[in-house]
Amino acid sequence: MAKTIDRQIISDLTGAGIDFVTSVPCKQLAGVIEVLNETPQILHVPSNKEDEGMGLCAGAYLGGSRPAIIMQNTALGVVVNTLATLIQFYQIPLPMLISYRGEVGEPVACQVEMALHTKAILNQLHIPTYHFHKASDVEELPGILSYTQMCSKPVAILTDATFWRTAQ
């Protein structure tokens, strides 16, 4: 079923007109990135860092594309300035598919600290945030993608370990 969820996510992105995606490697999102690489309708440009990815998305948007970024929540602190002074200031609709690391069941201790701050940071930046806990939550994605285009704002879609476990 995980492959089905990965394919559904990419199908929803293409259905929403997303034609440019940048990503930073992530174990939880590896399946989505794999399907993304097989999707000719989307130009996928991997990034070294999330703030670099935000810059690529801004450039793609200003060049007429509809961008999205795939990243981990642990890098959210790195992108705060870029989100506020570039993405939000220029009203760039940017779906952010974010693996939400650090909750109960997380095997990597250093991931926990950022999980404690993720939602607070997004809230402080007034970024609409959606948290996918179970596989059926993916059904909300088309509406979320439509919403971000309509309001010209970034949105965060947090996908936690429970979501990915139920998707298997």
Buried (B, 14 or more C-beta within 10 A) or exposed (E): EBEEBBBBBBBBBBEBEBBBBBBBEBEBBBBBBEBBEEBEEBBBBBBEEBBBBBBBBBEBBEEEBBBBBBBBBBBBBBBBEBBBEBBBEEEBBBBBBBBBBBBEEBEEEEBBEBBEBBBEBBEEBEBBBBBBBEBEBBEBBBEBBBBBBEEEBBBBBBBBBBBBEBBE
